[in-house]
Amino acid sequence: MFAGTLAAAMVLLAGCSTAPPAGQRPEMAHLPLLRGWFEGQEVLYVTTDVSDAEVAQAKHANYAPLLALALADVAPATPGGIRRPGATDRVYGTTNYPQASVFASAPQPVGPANTFTAYSPLWQLVQVTWVHPAQARTLRSEEEVLNAQEQGLVTLRETRVVLNCPIIHRGRLGALPGVTVDGPTP
């Protein structure tokens, strides 16, 4: 039993191997780096895949409609009322004010030592719209977004759009191993 489990684990680990063989330098790719906010701190992330074709085009990302299956069930799936939980968290994007996205969670720290098990790189897009755009200001945390909603300053609209946007750098709080940034870091 143990040997079979170990063999299966080894196959899974080899399937998406990230480390180059010992002594070899990894090949590098340059991706557009985006800046966002988590709990008042700037984070760096990349957007690679989106479940909605129009949003994928706007974000210059892969159109990946199956990502939408990561959302929680909207209605009970069984007569007993059991719902399938989702694998997404919320990301807030402003519709009528230019500002960076606000994330509801982030890895702590970034990388294999992450201890925040609620973090997911899959995000359900929540649209933030300022009621009076002249009053708009930069929001830097989910708490600030929700407070602005409570005060009637913004409206929130949950979408069925899922984005794959892993957070790869959190300044002094760490970065994914091997990540280098050409510009300033948070």
LORO-134323 format. One record per residue: residue number from 1; z negated, x, y of N, C-alpha, C in turn. Coordinates in steps of 0.2 Angstrom, whole numbers. Each point is the difference from the previous one (the first is absolute). Example, Ala and Ser with C-alpha at 12.3 -4.5 7.8 and 13.67 -1.06 7.14 Angstrom:
2
+-----+-------+-------+-------+-------+-------+-------+-------+-------+-------+
|  nr |   n_w |   n_u |   n_v |  ca_w |  ca_u |  ca_v |   c_w |   c_u |   c_v |
+-----+-------+-------+-------+-------+-------+-------+-------+-------+-------+
|   1 |   -39 |    66 |   -28 |     0 |    -4 |     6 |     0 |     4 |     6 |
|   2 |     4 |    -2 |     5 |    -1 |     4 |     6 |    -3 |    -4 |     5 |
+-----+-------+-------+-------+-------+-------+-------+-------+-------+-------+
END
This chain:
186
+-----+-------+-------+-------+-------+-------+-------+-------+-------+-------+
|  nr |   n_w |   n_u |   n_v |  ca_w |  ca_u |  ca_v |   c_w |   c_u |   c_v |
+-----+-------+-------+-------+-------+-------+-------+-------+-------+-------+
|   1 |     0 |     4 |    -6 |     0 |    -4 |     6 |     0 |     4 |     6 |
|   2 |    -5 |     5 |     1 |     0 |     4 |     6 |     6 |     5 |     0 |
|   3 |     3 |     2 |    -5 |     6 |     4 |     0 |     6 |    -4 |     3 |
|   4 |     0 |    -6 |    -2 |     6 |    -4 |     2 |    -1 |    -2 |     8 |
|   5 |    -6 |    -1 |     2 |    -1 |    -1 |     7 |     1 |     6 |     4 |
|   6 |    -2 |     6 |    -2 |     1 |     6 |     3 |     8 |     1 |     1 |
|   7 |     4 |    -1 |    -6 |     7 |     1 |     0 |     3 |    -5 |     6 |
|   8 |    -2 |    -6 |     0 |     3 |    -5 |     4 |    -2 |     2 |     8 |
|   9 |    -6 |     3 |     1 |    -2 |     2 |     6 |     5 |     6 |     3 |
|  10 |     1 |     5 |    -5 |     4 |     5 |     2 |     7 |    -2 |     1 |
|  11 |     3 |    -5 |    -3 |     7 |    -2 |     2 |     0 |    -3 |     6 |
|  12 |    -5 |    -4 |     2 |    -1 |    -3 |     7 |     0 |     5 |     5 |
|  13 |    -4 |     5 |    -1 |    -1 |     5 |     5 |     6 |     4 |     1 |
|  14 |     4 |     1 |    -5 |     7 |     4 |     1 |     5 |    -5 |     3 |
|  15 |    -1 |    -6 |     0 |     5 |    -5 |     2 |     2 |     1 |     8 |
|  16 |    -5 |     1 |     4 |     1 |     1 |     7 |    -4 |     6 |     2 |
|  17 |     1 |     6 |    -3 |    -3 |     6 |     1 |     2 |     2 |     7 |
|  18 |    -6 |     3 |     4 |     1 |     2 |     7 |    -1 |     7 |     1 |
|  19 |    -3 |     3 |    -5 |    -1 |     8 |     1 |     6 |     4 |    -4 |
|  20 |     2 |     5 |     4 |     5 |     4 |    -3 |    -3 |     4 |    -5 |
|  21 |     4 |     3 |    -5 |    -2 |     5 |    -5 |    -4 |     6 |     4 |
|  22 |    -4 |     3 |    -3 |    -4 |     5 |     3 |     5 |     6 |     2 |
|  23 |    -2 |     2 |     6 |     4 |     5 |     3 |     7 |    -2 |     3 |
|  24 |     1 |    -6 |     0 |     6 |    -3 |     3 |    -2 |    -3 |     7 |
|  25 |     4 |     0 |     5 |    -1 |    -3 |     6 |     3 |    -7 |    -1 |
|  26 |    -3 |    -5 |     3 |     2 |    -7 |    -1 |     6 |    -1 |     5 |
|  27 |     5 |    -4 |    -2 |     5 |    -2 |     5 |    -3 |    -5 |     5 |
|  28 |     3 |     0 |     6 |    -3 |    -3 |     5 |     5 |    -6 |     3 |
|  29 |    -3 |    -5 |     2 |     4 |    -5 |     3 |    -3 |    -2 |     7 |
|  30 |     4 |    -1 |     5 |    -2 |    -2 |     7 |     1 |    -8 |     0 |
|  31 |    -6 |    -3 |     2 |     0 |    -8 |     1 |    -2 |    -1 |     7 |
|  32 |     3 |    -6 |     3 |    -3 |    -2 |     6 |    -7 |    -1 |     0 |
|  33 |    -4 |     3 |     4 |    -8 |    -1 |     0 |    -1 |    -5 |     5 |
|  34 |    -5 |    -5 |    -1 |    -2 |    -5 |     4 |    -7 |     1 |     2 |
|  35 |    -2 |    -2 |     6 |    -7 |     0 |     2 |    -3 |    -7 |     0 |
|  36 |    -6 |    -1 |    -3 |    -3 |    -6 |     0 |    -8 |     0 |     2 |
|  37 |    -3 |    -5 |    -1 |    -7 |     0 |     1 |    -4 |    -3 |    -6 |
|  38 |    -6 |     3 |    -1 |    -5 |    -2 |    -4 |    -7 |     1 |     2 |
|  39 |    -4 |    -5 |     1 |    -7 |     1 |     3 |     0 |     4 |     6 |
|  40 |     5 |    -1 |     5 |     0 |     4 |     6 |     2 |     7 |     0 |
|  41 |     2 |     2 |    -6 |     3 |     7 |    -1 |     7 |     0 |    -2 |
|  42 |     4 |     5 |     3 |     7 |     0 |    -1 |     1 |     2 |    -8 |
|  43 |     5 |    -3 |    -3 |     2 |     3 |    -7 |     8 |     1 |     0 |
|  44 |     2 |     4 |    -4 |     7 |     1 |    -1 |     2 |    -3 |    -7 |
|  45 |     6 |    -4 |     0 |     3 |    -3 |    -6 |     7 |     0 |     0 |
|  46 |     3 |    -1 |    -6 |     7 |    -1 |    -1 |     1 |    -7 |    -3 |
|  47 |     6 |    -3 |     2 |     2 |    -6 |    -3 |     6 |     1 |    -4 |
|  48 |     0 |    -1 |    -6 |     5 |     1 |    -5 |     4 |    -6 |    -3 |
|  49 |    -4 |    -6 |     0 |     3 |    -6 |    -4 |    -3 |    -6 |     3 |
|  50 |     4 |    -5 |     1 |    -2 |    -7 |     3 |     3 |    -5 |    -4 |
|  51 |    -4 |    -6 |    -1 |     3 |    -5 |    -4 |     4 |    -5 |     3 |
|  52 |     1 |     1 |     6 |     5 |    -5 |     4 |     6 |     4 |     3 |
|  53 |     6 |    -3 |    -1 |     6 |     4 |     1 |     0 |     2 |     8 |
|  54 |    -1 |    -5 |     4 |     0 |     1 |     7 |    -5 |     5 |     3 |
|  55 |    -6 |     0 |    -3 |    -5 |     5 |     2 |     2 |     7 |    -2 |
|  56 |     2 |     0 |    -7 |     2 |     6 |    -2 |     6 |     4 |     4 |
|  57 |     4 |    -4 |     2 |     6 |     2 |     5 |    -3 |     3 |     6 |
|  58 |    -5 |    -4 |     3 |    -3 |     2 |     6 |    -4 |     6 |     0 |
|  59 |    -3 |     1 |    -6 |    -5 |     6 |    -2 |     4 |     6 |    -3 |
|  60 |     6 |    -1 |    -1 |     4 |     5 |    -3 |    -3 |     2 |    -7 |
|  61 |    -2 |    -5 |    -4 |    -3 |     1 |    -6 |     4 |    -3 |    -6 |
|  62 |    -2 |     1 |    -6 |     3 |    -3 |    -6 |    -1 |    -7 |     0 |
|  63 |     5 |    -5 |    -1 |    -2 |    -7 |    -1 |    -2 |     0 |    -8 |
|  64 |    -6 |    -3 |    -1 |    -3 |     0 |    -6 |    -4 |    -7 |    -1 |
|  65 |     4 |    -5 |    -2 |    -3 |    -7 |     0 |    -6 |    -1 |    -5 |
|  66 |     0 |     4 |    -5 |    -5 |     0 |    -5 |    -7 |     1 |     3 |
|  67 |     0 |     4 |     5 |    -7 |     1 |     4 |    -3 |    -6 |     1 |
|  68 |     3 |    -5 |     2 |    -3 |    -7 |     1 |    -5 |    -2 |    -5 |
|  69 |     2 |     2 |    -7 |    -5 |    -2 |    -5 |    -7 |     3 |     0 |
|  70 |    -1 |     5 |     5 |    -6 |     3 |     1 |    -5 |    -5 |     4 |
|  71 |     3 |    -5 |     3 |    -5 |    -5 |     4 |    -4 |    -4 |    -5 |
|  72 |    -5 |    -2 |     2 |    -5 |    -5 |    -4 |     4 |    -6 |     0 |
|  73 |    -2 |    -4 |    -6 |     3 |    -7 |    -1 |    -2 |    -4 |     6 |
|  74 |     4 |    -4 |     2 |    -1 |    -5 |     6 |    -4 |    -6 |    -3 |
|  75 |     2 |    -2 |    -6 |    -4 |    -6 |    -3 |    -2 |     2 |    -7 |
|  76 |    -5 |    -4 |    -2 |    -2 |     2 |    -7 |     5 |     0 |    -5 |
|  77 |     0 |     5 |    -4 |     6 |     0 |    -5 |    -1 |    -3 |    -7 |
|  78 |    -7 |    -2 |    -1 |    -1 |    -3 |    -6 |    -4 |    -7 |     1 |
|  79 |    -1 |    -4 |    -5 |    -4 |    -6 |     1 |    -7 |     1 |     2 |
|  80 |    -2 |     6 |    -3 |    -7 |     2 |     2 |    -1 |     3 |     7 |
|  81 |     5 |     0 |     4 |    -1 |     3 |     6 |     0 |     7 |     1 |
|  82 |     2 |     4 |    -5 |     0 |     7 |     0 |     6 |     3 |     5 |
|  83 |    -1 |     4 |     4 |     5 |     3 |     5 |     1 |     7 |    -2 |
|  84 |     6 |     2 |     0 |     1 |     7 |    -1 |    -1 |     4 |     7 |
|  85 |    -5 |     5 |     0 |    -1 |     4 |     6 |     5 |     4 |     2 |
|  86 |     1 |     1 |     6 |     5 |     5 |     3 |    -2 |     7 |    -1 |
|  87 |     5 |     4 |     2 |    -1 |     7 |     0 |     2 |     3 |     7 |
|  88 |    -1 |    -5 |     5 |     2 |     2 |     7 |    -6 |     0 |     4 |
|  89 |     0 |     3 |     6 |    -4 |    -1 |     5 |     4 |    -2 |     7 |
|  90 |    -4 |    -1 |     5 |     4 |    -2 |     6 |     2 |     6 |     5 |
|  91 |     6 |    -1 |     3 |     2 |     4 |     5 |     2 |    -4 |     6 |
|  92 |    -2 |     1 |     6 |     1 |    -4 |     5 |     6 |     3 |     5 |
|  93 |     5 |    -4 |     1 |     5 |     3 |     4 |     1 |    -5 |     6 |
|  94 |     1 |     3 |     6 |     0 |    -4 |     6 |     7 |    -2 |     1 |
|  95 |     2 |    -7 |     2 |     6 |    -2 |     1 |     3 |     0 |     7 |
|  96 |    -5 |     0 |     5 |     2 |     0 |     7 |    -3 |     5 |     5 |
|  97 |    -2 |     6 |    -3 |    -3 |     5 |     3 |     1 |     7 |    -4 |
|  98 |     2 |     5 |     3 |     1 |     6 |    -4 |    -6 |     4 |    -2 |
|  99 |    -2 |     0 |    -6 |    -6 |     4 |    -2 |     1 |     1 |    -7 |
| 100 |    -4 |     5 |    -2 |     0 |     2 |    -7 |    -3 |    -5 |    -5 |
| 101 |     2 |     0 |    -6 |    -3 |    -4 |    -5 |    -8 |     1 |    -1 |
| 102 |    -3 |    -5 |    -2 |    -8 |     0 |    -1 |    -1 |    -1 |    -7 |
| 103 |    -3 |     4 |    -4 |    -1 |     0 |    -7 |    -7 |    -3 |    -1 |
| 104 |    -1 |    -4 |    -5 |    -6 |    -3 |    -2 |    -4 |     5 |    -5 |
| 105 |     3 |     5 |    -3 |    -4 |     5 |    -4 |     4 |     6 |     0 |
| 106 |    -3 |     6 |    -2 |     3 |     6 |    -1 |    -4 |     4 |    -5 |
| 107 |     4 |     5 |    -3 |    -4 |     4 |    -5 |    -5 |     4 |     3 |
| 108 |    -6 |     1 |    -3 |    -5 |     4 |     2 |    -3 |     4 |    -5 |
| 109 |     2 |     7 |     0 |     5 |     3 |     4 |     7 |    -1 |    -2 |
| 110 |     5 |     2 |     3 |     6 |     0 |    -2 |     1 |     5 |    -6 |
| 111 |     4 |    -3 |    -5 |     1 |     5 |    -6 |    -4 |    -3 |    -6 |
| 112 |     0 |     5 |    -5 |    -2 |    -2 |    -7 |    -8 |    -1 |     0 |
| 113 |    -4 |     2 |     5 |    -7 |    -1 |     1 |    -2 |    -7 |     3 |
| 114 |     5 |    -4 |     2 |    -1 |    -6 |     3 |    -5 |    -4 |    -4 |
| 115 |    -5 |    -3 |     4 |    -6 |    -4 |    -3 |     1 |    -7 |     2 |
| 116 |     4 |    -2 |     4 |     1 |    -6 |     3 |     4 |    -4 |    -5 |
| 117 |    -2 |    -3 |    -5 |     4 |    -3 |    -5 |     4 |    -7 |     2 |
| 118 |    -2 |    -2 |     6 |     4 |    -6 |     3 |     6 |     2 |     3 |
| 119 |     1 |     6 |     2 |     6 |     2 |     3 |     6 |    -1 |    -5 |
| 120 |     6 |    -2 |     3 |     6 |    -1 |    -3 |     6 |     2 |     5 |
| 121 |     5 |     4 |    -2 |     5 |     1 |     4 |     5 |    -6 |     1 |
| 122 |    -1 |    -5 |    -3 |     4 |    -6 |     1 |    -4 |    -5 |     5 |
| 123 |     4 |    -2 |     5 |    -3 |    -4 |     5 |     4 |    -6 |     1 |
| 124 |    -4 |    -6 |     1 |     3 |    -6 |     2 |     0 |     0 |     8 |
| 125 |     6 |    -1 |     3 |     1 |     0 |     7 |    -3 |    -6 |     3 |
| 126 |    -5 |     1 |     5 |    -3 |    -6 |     4 |     3 |     2 |     7 |
| 127 |     4 |    -5 |     3 |     3 |     0 |     6 |    -6 |    -2 |     6 |
| 128 |     0 |     5 |     5 |    -5 |    -1 |     5 |     4 |    -2 |     6 |
| 129 |    -1 |    -5 |     4 |     4 |    -2 |     6 |    -5 |    -2 |     5 |
| 130 |     1 |     4 |     6 |    -5 |    -1 |     6 |     2 |    -7 |     3 |
| 131 |    -5 |    -4 |     1 |     1 |    -7 |     3 |     3 |     1 |     7 |
| 132 |    -3 |     5 |     4 |     3 |     2 |     7 |     1 |     7 |     0 |
| 133 |     7 |     2 |    -1 |     2 |     7 |    -1 |    -3 |     5 |     6 |
| 134 |    -1 |    -3 |     5 |    -2 |     4 |     6 |    -7 |     3 |    -1 |
| 135 |    -4 |    -4 |    -5 |    -7 |     2 |    -1 |     0 |     5 |    -6 |
| 136 |     6 |     2 |    -3 |     0 |     4 |    -6 |    -3 |     7 |     1 |
| 137 |    -3 |     2 |    -5 |    -3 |     7 |     0 |     0 |     3 |    -7 |
| 138 |     0 |     6 |    -1 |     0 |     3 |    -7 |    -6 |    -2 |    -4 |
| 139 |     1 |    -2 |    -6 |    -6 |    -2 |    -4 |     0 |     6 |    -5 |
| 140 |    -6 |     2 |    -2 |     0 |     6 |    -4 |    -4 |    -1 |    -7 |
| 141 |    -2 |    -6 |    -1 |    -3 |    -1 |    -6 |     0 |    -8 |    -2 |
| 142 |    -1 |    -1 |    -7 |     1 |    -7 |    -2 |    -6 |    -4 |     4 |
| 143 |    -5 |     3 |     1 |    -6 |    -4 |     4 |     3 |    -2 |     7 |
| 144 |     3 |     5 |     3 |     3 |    -2 |     7 |     5 |    -5 |    -1 |
| 145 |     4 |     0 |    -5 |     5 |    -6 |    -1 |    -3 |    -6 |    -1 |
| 146 |    -5 |     0 |    -4 |    -3 |    -7 |    -2 |    -5 |    -2 |     6 |
| 147 |    -3 |     4 |     4 |    -3 |    -2 |     6 |     5 |    -3 |     5 |
| 148 |     5 |     3 |     1 |     5 |    -2 |     5 |     3 |    -7 |    -2 |
| 149 |     0 |    -1 |    -7 |     2 |    -7 |    -2 |    -5 |    -5 |     1 |
| 150 |    -7 |     2 |    -1 |    -5 |    -4 |     1 |    -1 |    -2 |     7 |
| 151 |     2 |     4 |     5 |     0 |    -1 |     7 |     6 |    -4 |     2 |
| 152 |     5 |    -1 |    -4 |     6 |    -4 |     2 |     5 |     4 |     3 |
| 153 |    -1 |     7 |     0 |     5 |     4 |     3 |     6 |     1 |    -4 |
| 154 |     0 |     0 |    -7 |     5 |     1 |    -4 |     0 |    -6 |    -5 |
| 155 |     6 |    -1 |    -3 |     1 |    -4 |    -6 |     2 |     5 |    -6 |
| 156 |    -2 |    -2 |    -6 |     2 |     4 |    -6 |     4 |    -5 |    -4 |
| 157 |     5 |     3 |    -4 |     4 |    -4 |    -4 |     1 |     5 |    -7 |
| 158 |    -3 |    -2 |    -5 |     1 |     3 |    -6 |     7 |    -1 |    -3 |
| 159 |     3 |     5 |    -2 |     7 |     0 |    -2 |     0 |     1 |    -8 |
| 160 |     5 |    -1 |    -3 |     1 |     2 |    -7 |     4 |     6 |    -1 |
| 161 |     0 |     4 |     5 |     3 |     7 |     0 |    -5 |     5 |    -2 |
| 162 |     2 |     4 |    -5 |    -4 |     6 |    -2 |     4 |     6 |     1 |
| 163 |    -4 |     5 |     3 |     3 |     7 |     1 |    -4 |     5 |    -4 |
| 164 |     3 |     5 |    -2 |    -3 |     6 |    -3 |     0 |     5 |     5 |
| 165 |    -6 |     1 |     3 |    -1 |     5 |     5 |    -7 |     4 |    -1 |
| 166 |     1 |     5 |    -4 |    -6 |     4 |    -2 |    -2 |     4 |     6 |
| 167 |    -7 |     0 |     1 |    -3 |     4 |     6 |     0 |     7 |    -3 |
| 168 |     3 |     5 |     3 |     0 |     7 |    -3 |    -4 |     5 |     4 |
| 169 |    -3 |    -2 |     6 |    -3 |     5 |     4 |    -5 |    -4 |     5 |
| 170 |    -7 |     3 |     0 |    -5 |    -3 |     4 |    -3 |     5 |     4 |
| 171 |     4 |     5 |     3 |    -3 |     5 |     4 |    -5 |     4 |    -4 |
| 172 |    -6 |     1 |     3 |    -6 |     4 |    -3 |    -2 |    -3 |    -6 |
| 173 |     1 |    -7 |    -1 |    -2 |    -3 |    -6 |     5 |     1 |    -6 |
| 174 |     5 |     4 |     1 |     4 |     3 |    -6 |     7 |    -3 |     0 |
| 175 |     4 |     3 |    -5 |     7 |    -1 |    -1 |     1 |     0 |    -7 |
| 176 |     6 |    -3 |    -2 |     2 |     1 |    -7 |     1 |     7 |    -1 |
| 177 |    -1 |     3 |    -6 |     1 |     7 |    -2 |     8 |     1 |     1 |
| 178 |     1 |     6 |     4 |     7 |     2 |     1 |     3 |    -3 |     6 |
| 179 |    -3 |    -5 |     3 |     3 |    -3 |     6 |     0 |     5 |     6 |
| 180 |     5 |     1 |     3 |     1 |     3 |     6 |     2 |    -4 |     6 |
| 181 |    -2 |     1 |     6 |     2 |    -5 |     5 |     3 |     5 |     6 |
| 182 |     6 |    -2 |     2 |     4 |     5 |     5 |    -3 |    -1 |     7 |
| 183 |    -3 |    -6 |     1 |    -2 |    -1 |     7 |    -8 |    -1 |     0 |
| 184 |    -3 |    -2 |     5 |    -7 |    -1 |     1 |    -3 |    -4 |    -5 |
| 185 |    -6 |     2 |    -3 |    -4 |    -5 |    -5 |    -5 |    -3 |     4 |
| 186 |    -3 |    -6 |    -3 |    -5 |    -3 |     3 |    -7 |     4 |     1 |
+-----+-------+-------+-------+-------+-------+-------+-------+-------+-------+
END
